[in-house]
Amino acid sequence: MVKTNQQSCNDSFGVCGVEMEEQKQTMNQQKLEIYIFTDPLCPDCWGFEPVIKKFRLEYGHLCKMRFFIVPEAASWCVNEQNQKSLADLWEETSSRTGMCCDGDIWHENPLTQSETPSIAVKAAEMQGRQYGLRYLRRLREALFVKKENISQEDVLLDCAKQANLDIHEFHKDLHSDLARKALDADIKTTHEMGAGDVPTMIFLTIASKMPG
């Protein structure tokens, strides 16, 4: 979902806001800040990554992106009854987006903790935002491509190594209150901005962020 200050919507594309040409003109006139709300476990968020990458390449000089982690999947009740539904959802997402999203993990190695990966991303982010984004990418590759259970600490640590994080600091932050509080802050911002679903992009101009 994409939101801007003007709420006209295109139901076919799932996009709310001004028309693309108007949006381009606005972006050329002033630098924007874009809030991106995402969930490490969300298959649609994974499928949305090429869109974000293209957007960054075309408009990166005109905008600043901020990522907020929203463990929406924490509401899942992961049990045998809905594992098939989750597997089917992932396979459907893979067919629709063209991104590898292997639903067999829900039959072979299902996740047991859906919030832990989100806390891990915030722990990685404590070493710098770019490290956090790099870690998020490695985490998703492990989950959607390699079918690894990213609720397990050994997998989280392996992803940290691949992202070139300081492993000692990451392990310490992973089990600290700071990572939990950082995630709570993201969730609070999500509610305040009205980002009900993931993925969601909200475009902000300097004027829209000023009081009043």
Rosetta constraint file for C-alpha pairs under 8 A:
AtomPair CA 1 CA 14 HARMONIC 5.81 0.50
AtomPair CA 1 CA 15 HARMONIC 5.46 0.50
AtomPair CA 1 CA 16 HARMONIC 6.98 0.50
AtomPair CA 1 CA 197 HARMONIC 7.26 0.50
AtomPair CA 1 CA 198 HARMONIC 7.12 0.50
AtomPair CA 1 CA 199 HARMONIC 6.00 0.50
AtomPair CA 1 CA 200 HARMONIC 4.39 0.50
AtomPair CA 1 CA 201 HARMONIC 6.22 0.50
AtomPair CA 2 CA 14 HARMONIC 7.59 0.50
AtomPair CA 2 CA 15 HARMONIC 5.04 0.50
AtomPair CA 2 CA 16 HARMONIC 5.42 0.50
AtomPair CA 2 CA 17 HARMONIC 7.04 0.50
AtomPair CA 2 CA 200 HARMONIC 5.40 0.50
AtomPair CA 2 CA 201 HARMONIC 4.52 0.50
AtomPair CA 2 CA 202 HARMONIC 5.90 0.50
AtomPair CA 2 CA 203 HARMONIC 7.91 0.50
AtomPair CA 3 CA 7 HARMONIC 7.01 0.50
AtomPair CA 3 CA 15 HARMONIC 7.15 0.50
AtomPair CA 3 CA 16 HARMONIC 5.12 0.50
AtomPair CA 3 CA 17 HARMONIC 5.52 0.50
AtomPair CA 3 CA 200 HARMONIC 7.33 0.50
AtomPair CA 3 CA 201 HARMONIC 5.97 0.50
AtomPair CA 3 CA 202 HARMONIC 4.64 0.50
AtomPair CA 3 CA 203 HARMONIC 6.36 0.50
AtomPair CA 4 CA 16 HARMONIC 6.97 0.50
AtomPair CA 4 CA 17 HARMONIC 4.94 0.50
AtomPair CA 4 CA 18 HARMONIC 7.16 0.50
AtomPair CA 4 CA 202 HARMONIC 5.70 0.50
AtomPair CA 4 CA 203 HARMONIC 5.01 0.50
AtomPair CA 4 CA 204 HARMONIC 7.01 0.50
AtomPair CA 5 CA 17 HARMONIC 6.97 0.50
AtomPair CA 5 CA 203 HARMONIC 7.39 0.50
AtomPair CA 5 CA 204 HARMONIC 7.51 0.50
AtomPair CA 5 CA 208 HARMONIC 7.79 0.50
AtomPair CA 6 CA 17 HARMONIC 5.23 0.50
AtomPair CA 6 CA 18 HARMONIC 6.00 0.50
AtomPair CA 7 CA 16 HARMONIC 5.67 0.50
AtomPair CA 7 CA 17 HARMONIC 4.65 0.50
AtomPair CA 7 CA 18 HARMONIC 7.01 0.50
AtomPair CA 8 CA 16 HARMONIC 5.46 0.50
AtomPair CA 8 CA 17 HARMONIC 4.85 0.50
AtomPair CA 8 CA 18 HARMONIC 6.12 0.50
AtomPair CA 9 CA 14 HARMONIC 7.40 0.50
AtomPair CA 9 CA 15 HARMONIC 5.75 0.50
AtomPair CA 9 CA 16 HARMONIC 3.96 0.50
AtomPair CA 9 CA 17 HARMONIC 5.89 0.50
AtomPair CA 9 CA 18 HARMONIC 8.00 0.50
AtomPair CA 10 CA 14 HARMONIC 5.88 0.50
AtomPair CA 10 CA 15 HARMONIC 5.35 0.50
AtomPair CA 10 CA 16 HARMONIC 6.13 0.50
AtomPair CA 11 CA 15 HARMONIC 6.78 0.50
AtomPair CA 18 CA 22 HARMONIC 6.19 0.50
AtomPair CA 18 CA 23 HARMONIC 5.97 0.50
AtomPair CA 19 CA 23 HARMONIC 6.08 0.50
AtomPair CA 20 CA 24 HARMONIC 6.13 0.50
AtomPair CA 21 CA 25 HARMONIC 6.31 0.50
AtomPair CA 22 CA 26 HARMONIC 6.22 0.50
AtomPair CA 23 CA 27 HARMONIC 6.21 0.50
AtomPair CA 24 CA 28 HARMONIC 6.17 0.50
AtomPair CA 25 CA 29 HARMONIC 6.30 0.50
AtomPair CA 26 CA 30 HARMONIC 6.53 0.50
AtomPair CA 27 CA 31 HARMONIC 6.06 0.50
AtomPair CA 27 CA 32 HARMONIC 6.45 0.50
AtomPair CA 27 CA 62 HARMONIC 6.36 0.50
AtomPair CA 27 CA 63 HARMONIC 7.61 0.50
AtomPair CA 28 CA 62 HARMONIC 6.93 0.50
AtomPair CA 30 CA 62 HARMONIC 7.33 0.50
AtomPair CA 30 CA 205 HARMONIC 7.45 0.50
AtomPair CA 31 CA 62 HARMONIC 4.92 0.50
AtomPair CA 31 CA 63 HARMONIC 5.18 0.50
AtomPair CA 31 CA 64 HARMONIC 7.70 0.50
AtomPair CA 31 CA 205 HARMONIC 7.00 0.50
AtomPair CA 31 CA 206 HARMONIC 7.89 0.50
AtomPair CA 32 CA 62 HARMONIC 6.52 0.50
AtomPair CA 32 CA 63 HARMONIC 4.55 0.50
AtomPair CA 32 CA 64 HARMONIC 6.31 0.50
AtomPair CA 32 CA 203 HARMONIC 6.67 0.50
AtomPair CA 32 CA 204 HARMONIC 5.73 0.50
AtomPair CA 32 CA 205 HARMONIC 4.98 0.50
AtomPair CA 32 CA 206 HARMONIC 7.12 0.50
AtomPair CA 33 CA 63 HARMONIC 5.49 0.50
AtomPair CA 33 CA 64 HARMONIC 4.72 0.50
AtomPair CA 33 CA 65 HARMONIC 5.85 0.50
AtomPair CA 33 CA 66 HARMONIC 7.43 0.50
AtomPair CA 33 CA 203 HARMONIC 6.12 0.50
AtomPair CA 33 CA 204 HARMONIC 5.15 0.50
AtomPair CA 33 CA 205 HARMONIC 6.33 0.50
AtomPair CA 33 CA 206 HARMONIC 7.87 0.50
AtomPair CA 34 CA 63 HARMONIC 6.93 0.50
AtomPair CA 34 CA 64 HARMONIC 6.05 0.50
AtomPair CA 34 CA 65 HARMONIC 4.72 0.50
AtomPair CA 34 CA 66 HARMONIC 6.12 0.50
AtomPair CA 34 CA 201 HARMONIC 6.52 0.50
AtomPair CA 34 CA 202 HARMONIC 5.61 0.50
AtomPair CA 34 CA 203 HARMONIC 4.68 0.50
AtomPair CA 34 CA 204 HARMONIC 6.02 0.50
AtomPair CA 35 CA 65 HARMONIC 6.02 0.50
AtomPair CA 35 CA 66 HARMONIC 4.94 0.50
AtomPair CA 35 CA 67 HARMONIC 5.98 0.50
AtomPair CA 35 CA 68 HARMONIC 7.17 0.50
AtomPair CA 35 CA 200 HARMONIC 8.00 0.50
AtomPair CA 35 CA 201 HARMONIC 5.60 0.50
AtomPair CA 35 CA 202 HARMONIC 5.10 0.50
AtomPair CA 35 CA 203 HARMONIC 6.56 0.50
AtomPair CA 35 CA 204 HARMONIC 7.74 0.50
AtomPair CA 36 CA 65 HARMONIC 7.06 0.50
AtomPair CA 36 CA 66 HARMONIC 6.04 0.50
AtomPair CA 36 CA 67 HARMONIC 4.77 0.50
AtomPair CA 36 CA 68 HARMONIC 6.04 0.50
AtomPair CA 36 CA 199 HARMONIC 7.15 0.50
AtomPair CA 36 CA 200 HARMONIC 5.78 0.50
AtomPair CA 36 CA 201 HARMONIC 4.58 0.50
AtomPair CA 36 CA 202 HARMONIC 6.58 0.50
AtomPair CA 37 CA 67 HARMONIC 5.96 0.50
AtomPair CA 37 CA 68 HARMONIC 4.79 0.50
AtomPair CA 37 CA 69 HARMONIC 6.05 0.50
AtomPair CA 37 CA 70 HARMONIC 6.38 0.50
AtomPair CA 37 CA 190 HARMONIC 7.26 0.50
AtomPair CA 37 CA 195 HARMONIC 7.29 0.50
AtomPair CA 37 CA 198 HARMONIC 5.98 0.50
AtomPair CA 37 CA 199 HARMONIC 5.61 0.50
AtomPair CA 37 CA 200 HARMONIC 5.19 0.50
AtomPair CA 37 CA 201 HARMONIC 6.47 0.50
AtomPair CA 38 CA 42 HARMONIC 7.57 0.50
AtomPair CA 38 CA 45 HARMONIC 6.04 0.50
AtomPair CA 38 CA 67 HARMONIC 7.18 0.50
AtomPair CA 38 CA 68 HARMONIC 6.25 0.50
AtomPair CA 38 CA 69 HARMONIC 5.31 0.50
AtomPair CA 38 CA 70 HARMONIC 5.65 0.50
AtomPair CA 38 CA 71 HARMONIC 7.97 0.50
AtomPair CA 38 CA 198 HARMONIC 5.37 0.50
AtomPair CA 38 CA 199 HARMONIC 5.05 0.50
AtomPair CA 38 CA 200 HARMONIC 7.05 0.50
AtomPair CA 39 CA 45 HARMONIC 6.59 0.50
AtomPair CA 39 CA 69 HARMONIC 5.65 0.50
AtomPair CA 39 CA 70 HARMONIC 5.08 0.50
AtomPair CA 39 CA 71 HARMONIC 5.36 0.50
AtomPair CA 39 CA 72 HARMONIC 6.46 0.50
AtomPair CA 39 CA 73 HARMONIC 7.31 0.50
AtomPair CA 39 CA 118 HARMONIC 7.25 0.50
AtomPair CA 39 CA 198 HARMONIC 6.76 0.50
AtomPair CA 39 CA 199 HARMONIC 7.46 0.50
AtomPair CA 40 CA 45 HARMONIC 7.50 0.50
AtomPair CA 40 CA 46 HARMONIC 7.75 0.50
AtomPair CA 40 CA 69 HARMONIC 7.59 0.50
AtomPair CA 40 CA 71 HARMONIC 7.44 0.50
AtomPair CA 40 CA 117 HARMONIC 6.76 0.50
AtomPair CA 40 CA 118 HARMONIC 6.44 0.50
AtomPair CA 40 CA 136 HARMONIC 6.80 0.50
AtomPair CA 40 CA 139 HARMONIC 7.38 0.50
AtomPair CA 40 CA 140 HARMONIC 6.39 0.50
AtomPair CA 41 CA 71 HARMONIC 7.79 0.50
AtomPair CA 41 CA 73 HARMONIC 6.51 0.50
AtomPair CA 41 CA 114 HARMONIC 7.46 0.50
AtomPair CA 41 CA 117 HARMONIC 7.92 0.50
AtomPair CA 41 CA 140 HARMONIC 7.44 0.50
AtomPair CA 41 CA 143 HARMONIC 7.90 0.50
AtomPair CA 42 CA 46 HARMONIC 6.54 0.50
AtomPair CA 42 CA 72 HARMONIC 7.98 0.50
AtomPair CA 42 CA 73 HARMONIC 6.87 0.50
AtomPair CA 42 CA 198 HARMONIC 7.60 0.50
AtomPair CA 43 CA 47 HARMONIC 6.17 0.50
AtomPair CA 43 CA 90 HARMONIC 6.18 0.50
AtomPair CA 43 CA 93 HARMONIC 6.52 0.50
AtomPair CA 43 CA 101 HARMONIC 6.93 0.50
AtomPair CA 43 CA 144 HARMONIC 7.87 0.50
AtomPair CA 44 CA 48 HARMONIC 6.02 0.50
AtomPair CA 44 CA 93 HARMONIC 6.60 0.50
AtomPair CA 44 CA 198 HARMONIC 7.73 0.50
AtomPair CA 44 CA 199 HARMONIC 6.91 0.50
AtomPair CA 45 CA 49 HARMONIC 6.60 0.50
AtomPair CA 45 CA 198 HARMONIC 6.69 0.50
AtomPair CA 45 CA 199 HARMONIC 5.24 0.50
AtomPair CA 46 CA 99 HARMONIC 7.54 0.50
AtomPair CA 46 CA 140 HARMONIC 7.07 0.50
AtomPair CA 47 CA 93 HARMONIC 7.33 0.50
AtomPair CA 47 CA 94 HARMONIC 7.57 0.50
AtomPair CA 47 CA 97 HARMONIC 5.54 0.50
AtomPair CA 47 CA 98 HARMONIC 7.52 0.50
AtomPair CA 47 CA 99 HARMONIC 5.65 0.50
AtomPair CA 48 CA 52 HARMONIC 6.59 0.50
AtomPair CA 48 CA 97 HARMONIC 7.93 0.50
AtomPair CA 48 CA 199 HARMONIC 7.45 0.50
AtomPair CA 49 CA 53 HARMONIC 6.14 0.50
AtomPair CA 50 CA 54 HARMONIC 6.10 0.50
AtomPair CA 51 CA 55 HARMONIC 6.06 0.50
AtomPair CA 52 CA 56 HARMONIC 6.04 0.50
AtomPair CA 53 CA 57 HARMONIC 6.26 0.50
AtomPair CA 54 CA 58 HARMONIC 6.19 0.50
AtomPair CA 55 CA 59 HARMONIC 5.72 0.50
AtomPair CA 55 CA 60 HARMONIC 7.05 0.50
AtomPair CA 56 CA 60 HARMONIC 4.36 0.50
AtomPair CA 59 CA 63 HARMONIC 6.39 0.50
AtomPair CA 60 CA 64 HARMONIC 6.97 0.50
AtomPair CA 68 CA 186 HARMONIC 5.39 0.50
AtomPair CA 68 CA 187 HARMONIC 7.81 0.50
AtomPair CA 68 CA 190 HARMONIC 7.60 0.50
AtomPair CA 69 CA 118 HARMONIC 6.40 0.50
AtomPair CA 69 CA 121 HARMONIC 7.85 0.50
AtomPair CA 69 CA 122 HARMONIC 7.85 0.50
AtomPair CA 69 CA 183 HARMONIC 6.77 0.50
AtomPair CA 69 CA 186 HARMONIC 6.01 0.50
AtomPair CA 69 CA 187 HARMONIC 7.30 0.50
AtomPair CA 70 CA 118 HARMONIC 7.36 0.50
AtomPair CA 70 CA 183 HARMONIC 7.75 0.50
AtomPair CA 70 CA 186 HARMONIC 6.80 0.50
AtomPair CA 70 CA 187 HARMONIC 5.90 0.50
AtomPair CA 70 CA 190 HARMONIC 7.42 0.50
AtomPair CA 70 CA 198 HARMONIC 7.70 0.50
AtomPair CA 71 CA 114 HARMONIC 7.39 0.50
AtomPair CA 71 CA 115 HARMONIC 5.82 0.50
AtomPair CA 71 CA 118 HARMONIC 6.10 0.50
AtomPair CA 72 CA 198 HARMONIC 7.60 0.50
AtomPair CA 73 CA 114 HARMONIC 6.22 0.50
AtomPair CA 73 CA 115 HARMONIC 7.53 0.50
AtomPair CA 74 CA 113 HARMONIC 7.83 0.50
AtomPair CA 74 CA 114 HARMONIC 4.97 0.50
AtomPair CA 74 CA 115 HARMONIC 5.38 0.50
AtomPair CA 76 CA 114 HARMONIC 7.78 0.50
AtomPair CA 77 CA 82 HARMONIC 7.76 0.50
AtomPair CA 78 CA 82 HARMONIC 6.61 0.50
AtomPair CA 78 CA 83 HARMONIC 6.75 0.50
AtomPair CA 78 CA 111 HARMONIC 7.48 0.50
AtomPair CA 78 CA 112 HARMONIC 6.81 0.50
AtomPair CA 79 CA 83 HARMONIC 6.18 0.50
AtomPair CA 80 CA 84 HARMONIC 7.62 0.50
AtomPair CA 82 CA 86 HARMONIC 6.26 0.50
AtomPair CA 83 CA 87 HARMONIC 6.10 0.50
AtomPair CA 83 CA 106 HARMONIC 5.41 0.50
AtomPair CA 83 CA 107 HARMONIC 6.78 0.50
AtomPair CA 83 CA 110 HARMONIC 7.78 0.50
AtomPair CA 84 CA 88 HARMONIC 6.11 0.50
AtomPair CA 84 CA 106 HARMONIC 7.12 0.50
AtomPair CA 84 CA 107 HARMONIC 7.46 0.50
AtomPair CA 85 CA 89 HARMONIC 6.12 0.50
AtomPair CA 86 CA 90 HARMONIC 6.25 0.50
AtomPair CA 86 CA 103 HARMONIC 7.10 0.50
AtomPair CA 86 CA 106 HARMONIC 6.97 0.50
AtomPair CA 87 CA 91 HARMONIC 6.33 0.50
AtomPair CA 87 CA 102 HARMONIC 7.69 0.50
AtomPair CA 87 CA 103 HARMONIC 3.99 0.50
AtomPair CA 87 CA 104 HARMONIC 6.16 0.50
AtomPair CA 87 CA 105 HARMONIC 7.46 0.50
AtomPair CA 87 CA 106 HARMONIC 5.76 0.50
AtomPair CA 87 CA 107 HARMONIC 7.63 0.50
AtomPair CA 88 CA 92 HARMONIC 6.12 0.50
AtomPair CA 88 CA 103 HARMONIC 6.51 0.50
AtomPair CA 89 CA 93 HARMONIC 6.17 0.50
AtomPair CA 89 CA 103 HARMONIC 7.55 0.50
AtomPair CA 90 CA 94 HARMONIC 6.18 0.50
AtomPair CA 90 CA 101 HARMONIC 5.67 0.50
AtomPair CA 90 CA 102 HARMONIC 6.47 0.50
AtomPair CA 90 CA 103 HARMONIC 5.06 0.50
AtomPair CA 91 CA 95 HARMONIC 6.34 0.50
AtomPair CA 91 CA 101 HARMONIC 6.27 0.50
AtomPair CA 91 CA 102 HARMONIC 6.28 0.50
AtomPair CA 91 CA 103 HARMONIC 5.57 0.50
AtomPair CA 92 CA 96 HARMONIC 6.18 0.50
AtomPair CA 93 CA 97 HARMONIC 5.93 0.50
AtomPair CA 93 CA 98 HARMONIC 7.88 0.50
AtomPair CA 93 CA 99 HARMONIC 7.81 0.50
AtomPair CA 93 CA 101 HARMONIC 7.04 0.50
AtomPair CA 94 CA 98 HARMONIC 5.30 0.50
AtomPair CA 94 CA 99 HARMONIC 5.19 0.50
AtomPair CA 94 CA 100 HARMONIC 5.54 0.50
AtomPair CA 94 CA 101 HARMONIC 5.09 0.50
AtomPair CA 94 CA 102 HARMONIC 7.58 0.50
AtomPair CA 95 CA 99 HARMONIC 7.64 0.50
AtomPair CA 100 CA 144 HARMONIC 6.34 0.50
AtomPair CA 100 CA 145 HARMONIC 5.84 0.50
AtomPair CA 101 CA 144 HARMONIC 4.61 0.50
AtomPair CA 101 CA 145 HARMONIC 6.18 0.50
AtomPair CA 102 CA 144 HARMONIC 5.71 0.50
AtomPair CA 102 CA 145 HARMONIC 6.45 0.50
AtomPair CA 102 CA 147 HARMONIC 6.80 0.50
AtomPair CA 103 CA 107 HARMONIC 7.81 0.50
AtomPair CA 103 CA 144 HARMONIC 7.97 0.50
AtomPair CA 104 CA 108 HARMONIC 6.08 0.50
AtomPair CA 104 CA 147 HARMONIC 7.59 0.50
AtomPair CA 105 CA 109 HARMONIC 4.98 0.50
AtomPair CA 105 CA 110 HARMONIC 5.62 0.50
AtomPair CA 105 CA 147 HARMONIC 5.35 0.50
AtomPair CA 105 CA 148 HARMONIC 7.49 0.50
AtomPair CA 105 CA 149 HARMONIC 7.89 0.50
AtomPair CA 106 CA 110 HARMONIC 4.32 0.50
AtomPair CA 106 CA 111 HARMONIC 7.31 0.50
AtomPair CA 109 CA 147 HARMONIC 7.55 0.50
AtomPair CA 109 CA 148 HARMONIC 7.31 0.50
AtomPair CA 109 CA 149 HARMONIC 6.29 0.50
AtomPair CA 110 CA 149 HARMONIC 6.74 0.50
AtomPair CA 111 CA 149 HARMONIC 5.68 0.50
AtomPair CA 111 CA 150 HARMONIC 7.12 0.50
AtomPair CA 111 CA 151 HARMONIC 5.87 0.50
AtomPair CA 112 CA 151 HARMONIC 6.49 0.50
AtomPair CA 113 CA 151 HARMONIC 5.32 0.50
AtomPair CA 114 CA 118 HARMONIC 7.95 0.50
AtomPair CA 114 CA 151 HARMONIC 6.63 0.50
AtomPair CA 115 CA 119 HARMONIC 6.64 0.50
AtomPair CA 116 CA 120 HARMONIC 6.23 0.50
AtomPair CA 116 CA 151 HARMONIC 5.88 0.50
AtomPair CA 117 CA 121 HARMONIC 6.34 0.50
AtomPair CA 117 CA 139 HARMONIC 7.95 0.50
AtomPair CA 117 CA 150 HARMONIC 6.37 0.50
AtomPair CA 117 CA 151 HARMONIC 6.05 0.50
AtomPair CA 117 CA 156 HARMONIC 7.53 0.50
AtomPair CA 118 CA 122 HARMONIC 6.57 0.50
AtomPair CA 118 CA 183 HARMONIC 7.27 0.50
AtomPair CA 119 CA 123 HARMONIC 6.23 0.50
AtomPair CA 119 CA 174 HARMONIC 6.78 0.50
AtomPair CA 119 CA 179 HARMONIC 5.83 0.50
AtomPair CA 119 CA 180 HARMONIC 6.06 0.50
AtomPair CA 119 CA 183 HARMONIC 6.31 0.50
AtomPair CA 120 CA 124 HARMONIC 6.23 0.50
AtomPair CA 120 CA 156 HARMONIC 7.17 0.50
AtomPair CA 120 CA 174 HARMONIC 5.69 0.50
AtomPair CA 120 CA 179 HARMONIC 7.53 0.50
AtomPair CA 121 CA 125 HARMONIC 6.14 0.50
AtomPair CA 121 CA 132 HARMONIC 5.86 0.50
AtomPair CA 121 CA 133 HARMONIC 7.99 0.50
AtomPair CA 121 CA 135 HARMONIC 6.62 0.50
AtomPair CA 121 CA 136 HARMONIC 6.07 0.50
AtomPair CA 122 CA 126 HARMONIC 6.55 0.50
AtomPair CA 122 CA 132 HARMONIC 6.88 0.50
AtomPair CA 122 CA 179 HARMONIC 5.42 0.50
AtomPair CA 122 CA 180 HARMONIC 7.82 0.50
AtomPair CA 122 CA 182 HARMONIC 6.38 0.50
AtomPair CA 122 CA 183 HARMONIC 6.37 0.50
AtomPair CA 123 CA 127 HARMONIC 7.75 0.50
AtomPair CA 123 CA 132 HARMONIC 7.85 0.50
AtomPair CA 123 CA 170 HARMONIC 6.05 0.50
AtomPair CA 123 CA 173 HARMONIC 5.16 0.50
AtomPair CA 123 CA 174 HARMONIC 5.20 0.50
AtomPair CA 123 CA 178 HARMONIC 7.95 0.50
AtomPair CA 123 CA 179 HARMONIC 5.14 0.50
AtomPair CA 124 CA 128 HARMONIC 7.46 0.50
AtomPair CA 124 CA 131 HARMONIC 6.26 0.50
AtomPair CA 124 CA 132 HARMONIC 4.88 0.50
AtomPair CA 124 CA 135 HARMONIC 6.60 0.50
AtomPair CA 124 CA 160 HARMONIC 7.56 0.50
AtomPair CA 124 CA 165 HARMONIC 7.26 0.50
AtomPair CA 124 CA 170 HARMONIC 6.05 0.50
AtomPair CA 124 CA 173 HARMONIC 7.87 0.50
AtomPair CA 125 CA 129 HARMONIC 5.03 0.50
AtomPair CA 125 CA 130 HARMONIC 7.38 0.50
AtomPair CA 125 CA 131 HARMONIC 5.88 0.50
AtomPair CA 125 CA 132 HARMONIC 3.90 0.50
AtomPair CA 125 CA 133 HARMONIC 7.50 0.50
AtomPair CA 126 CA 132 HARMONIC 7.49 0.50
AtomPair CA 126 CA 173 HARMONIC 7.79 0.50
AtomPair CA 127 CA 131 HARMONIC 6.26 0.50
AtomPair CA 127 CA 132 HARMONIC 7.38 0.50
AtomPair CA 127 CA 165 HARMONIC 7.51 0.50
AtomPair CA 128 CA 132 HARMONIC 6.37 0.50
AtomPair CA 129 CA 133 HARMONIC 6.33 0.50
AtomPair CA 130 CA 134 HARMONIC 6.10 0.50
AtomPair CA 131 CA 135 HARMONIC 5.99 0.50
AtomPair CA 131 CA 163 HARMONIC 7.02 0.50
AtomPair CA 131 CA 165 HARMONIC 7.10 0.50
AtomPair CA 132 CA 136 HARMONIC 6.13 0.50
AtomPair CA 133 CA 137 HARMONIC 6.29 0.50
AtomPair CA 134 CA 138 HARMONIC 6.40 0.50
AtomPair CA 134 CA 163 HARMONIC 5.86 0.50
AtomPair CA 135 CA 139 HARMONIC 6.03 0.50
AtomPair CA 135 CA 159 HARMONIC 6.63 0.50
AtomPair CA 135 CA 160 HARMONIC 6.31 0.50
AtomPair CA 135 CA 162 HARMONIC 7.97 0.50
AtomPair CA 135 CA 163 HARMONIC 5.36 0.50
AtomPair CA 136 CA 140 HARMONIC 6.24 0.50
AtomPair CA 137 CA 141 HARMONIC 6.22 0.50
AtomPair CA 138 CA 142 HARMONIC 6.19 0.50
AtomPair CA 138 CA 159 HARMONIC 5.72 0.50
AtomPair CA 138 CA 162 HARMONIC 7.07 0.50
AtomPair CA 138 CA 163 HARMONIC 6.74 0.50
AtomPair CA 139 CA 143 HARMONIC 6.32 0.50
AtomPair CA 139 CA 150 HARMONIC 6.97 0.50
AtomPair CA 139 CA 156 HARMONIC 7.39 0.50
AtomPair CA 139 CA 159 HARMONIC 6.00 0.50
AtomPair CA 140 CA 144 HARMONIC 5.78 0.50
AtomPair CA 140 CA 145 HARMONIC 7.62 0.50
AtomPair CA 141 CA 145 HARMONIC 5.15 0.50
AtomPair CA 141 CA 146 HARMONIC 6.52 0.50
AtomPair CA 142 CA 146 HARMONIC 4.86 0.50
AtomPair CA 142 CA 147 HARMONIC 6.16 0.50
AtomPair CA 142 CA 148 HARMONIC 5.33 0.50
AtomPair CA 142 CA 149 HARMONIC 7.83 0.50
AtomPair CA 142 CA 150 HARMONIC 7.23 0.50
AtomPair CA 142 CA 159 HARMONIC 7.63 0.50
AtomPair CA 143 CA 147 HARMONIC 4.85 0.50
AtomPair CA 143 CA 148 HARMONIC 5.02 0.50
AtomPair CA 143 CA 149 HARMONIC 6.43 0.50
AtomPair CA 143 CA 150 HARMONIC 6.30 0.50
AtomPair CA 144 CA 148 HARMONIC 7.89 0.50
AtomPair CA 148 CA 155 HARMONIC 7.18 0.50
AtomPair CA 149 CA 155 HARMONIC 6.86 0.50
AtomPair CA 150 CA 155 HARMONIC 5.62 0.50
AtomPair CA 150 CA 156 HARMONIC 6.00 0.50
AtomPair CA 151 CA 155 HARMONIC 7.57 0.50
AtomPair CA 151 CA 156 HARMONIC 7.39 0.50
AtomPair CA 152 CA 156 HARMONIC 6.46 0.50
AtomPair CA 153 CA 157 HARMONIC 6.11 0.50
AtomPair CA 154 CA 158 HARMONIC 6.17 0.50
AtomPair CA 155 CA 159 HARMONIC 6.21 0.50
AtomPair CA 156 CA 160 HARMONIC 6.32 0.50
AtomPair CA 157 CA 161 HARMONIC 6.36 0.50
AtomPair CA 157 CA 167 HARMONIC 7.07 0.50
AtomPair CA 157 CA 171 HARMONIC 7.45 0.50
AtomPair CA 158 CA 162 HARMONIC 6.37 0.50
AtomPair CA 159 CA 163 HARMONIC 6.18 0.50
AtomPair CA 160 CA 164 HARMONIC 6.31 0.50
AtomPair CA 160 CA 165 HARMONIC 5.36 0.50
AtomPair CA 160 CA 166 HARMONIC 7.75 0.50
AtomPair CA 160 CA 167 HARMONIC 6.53 0.50
AtomPair CA 160 CA 170 HARMONIC 7.45 0.50
AtomPair CA 161 CA 165 HARMONIC 5.86 0.50
AtomPair CA 161 CA 166 HARMONIC 7.75 0.50
AtomPair CA 161 CA 167 HARMONIC 6.64 0.50
AtomPair CA 165 CA 170 HARMONIC 6.98 0.50
AtomPair CA 166 CA 170 HARMONIC 6.06 0.50
AtomPair CA 167 CA 171 HARMONIC 6.01 0.50
AtomPair CA 168 CA 172 HARMONIC 6.27 0.50
AtomPair CA 169 CA 173 HARMONIC 6.05 0.50
AtomPair CA 170 CA 174 HARMONIC 5.89 0.50
AtomPair CA 171 CA 175 HARMONIC 6.66 0.50
AtomPair CA 172 CA 176 HARMONIC 6.33 0.50
AtomPair CA 173 CA 177 HARMONIC 7.88 0.50
AtomPair CA 173 CA 178 HARMONIC 6.96 0.50
AtomPair CA 173 CA 179 HARMONIC 6.22 0.50
AtomPair CA 174 CA 179 HARMONIC 6.34 0.50
AtomPair CA 175 CA 179 HARMONIC 7.60 0.50
AtomPair CA 176 CA 180 HARMONIC 7.18 0.50
AtomPair CA 177 CA 181 HARMONIC 6.10 0.50
AtomPair CA 178 CA 182 HARMONIC 6.04 0.50
AtomPair CA 179 CA 183 HARMONIC 6.26 0.50
AtomPair CA 180 CA 184 HARMONIC 6.24 0.50
AtomPair CA 181 CA 185 HARMONIC 6.17 0.50
AtomPair CA 182 CA 186 HARMONIC 6.48 0.50
AtomPair CA 183 CA 187 HARMONIC 6.30 0.50
AtomPair CA 184 CA 188 HARMONIC 6.13 0.50
AtomPair CA 185 CA 189 HARMONIC 6.24 0.50
AtomPair CA 186 CA 190 HARMONIC 6.16 0.50
AtomPair CA 187 CA 191 HARMONIC 6.42 0.50
AtomPair CA 188 CA 192 HARMONIC 6.23 0.50
AtomPair CA 189 CA 193 HARMONIC 6.02 0.50
AtomPair CA 190 CA 194 HARMONIC 6.17 0.50
AtomPair CA 190 CA 195 HARMONIC 5.34 0.50
AtomPair CA 190 CA 196 HARMONIC 7.52 0.50
AtomPair CA 191 CA 195 HARMONIC 6.34 0.50
AtomPair CA 191 CA 196 HARMONIC 7.38 0.50
AtomPair CA 195 CA 200 HARMONIC 6.37 0.50
AtomPair CA 204 CA 208 HARMONIC 5.93 0.50
AtomPair CA 204 CA 209 HARMONIC 6.71 0.50
AtomPair CA 205 CA 209 HARMONIC 6.59 0.50
AtomPair CA 206 CA 210 HARMONIC 6.61 0.50
